[in-house]
Amino acid sequence: MMKIFRTDIAKQISAGRSPPTLVADCINRAIRTEYWINQDKEVRAQIFKVKKEKRAALKQSQLKQN
């Protein structure tokens, strides 16, 4: 049953004390896992954006100084 999910999600579904016994359990775990994966991607994207903006601002200030 785990082959229907992406590998990163399947690992999370099967992790834990007891593996899911119902399809509904698998789907619920997959939905929660995908939510947290997407949250992590958004946080990483925001961090990258802030770093990029800081580098651009630093470069701009260095250009003004020269």
C-alpha positions as CSV (number, residue, x, y, z in Angstrom):
1,M,0.0,0.0,0.0
2,M,2.9,2.4,0.7
3,K,3.9,2.4,-3.0
4,I,1.1,4.8,-3.8
5,F,2.7,7.5,-1.7
6,R,5.9,9.6,-2.4
7,T,8.9,8.1,-0.6
8,D,9.2,10.9,1.9
9,I,5.5,10.6,2.9
10,A,5.6,6.8,2.9
11,K,8.4,6.8,5.5
12,Q,6.4,9.0,7.8
13,I,3.2,7.0,7.4
14,S,5.0,3.7,8.4
15,A,6.9,5.3,11.2
16,G,5.7,5.2,14.7
17,R,4.7,2.7,17.3
18,S,2.1,1.0,15.1
19,P,1.7,0.9,11.4
20,P,-1.7,2.0,10.0
21,T,-4.2,-0.8,9.5
22,L,-6.8,1.0,7.6
23,V,-6.6,2.9,4.3
24,A,-8.2,5.9,6.0
25,D,-5.4,5.9,8.6
26,C,-2.8,5.9,5.8
27,I,-4.6,8.8,4.0
28,N,-4.9,10.8,7.2
29,R,-1.2,10.3,8.0
30,A,-0.3,11.2,4.4
31,I,-2.3,14.4,4.6
32,R,-0.7,15.5,7.9
33,T,2.7,14.6,6.6
34,E,2.3,16.5,3.3
35,Y,1.0,19.5,5.3
36,W,4.2,19.6,7.4
37,I,6.4,19.0,4.5
38,N,4.8,22.0,2.7
39,Q,5.1,24.1,5.9
40,D,8.8,23.3,6.0
41,K,9.3,24.2,2.4
42,E,7.5,27.6,3.0
43,V,9.7,28.3,6.0
44,R,12.8,27.5,4.0
45,A,11.7,29.6,1.1
46,Q,11.1,32.6,3.4
47,I,14.5,32.2,5.0
48,F,16.1,32.1,1.5
49,K,14.2,35.2,0.5
50,V,15.3,37.1,3.6
51,K,18.9,36.1,3.0
52,K,18.7,37.1,-0.6
53,E,17.3,40.5,0.3
54,K,20.0,41.0,2.9
55,R,22.7,40.2,0.4
56,A,21.2,42.6,-2.2
57,A,21.0,45.4,0.4
58,L,24.6,44.8,1.5
59,K,25.7,44.8,-2.1
60,Q,23.8,48.0,-2.8
61,S,25.3,49.7,0.3
62,Q,28.8,48.6,-0.8
63,L,28.2,50.1,-4.3
64,K,27.0,53.4,-2.7
65,Q,30.2,53.6,-0.6
66,N,32.4,53.2,-3.7
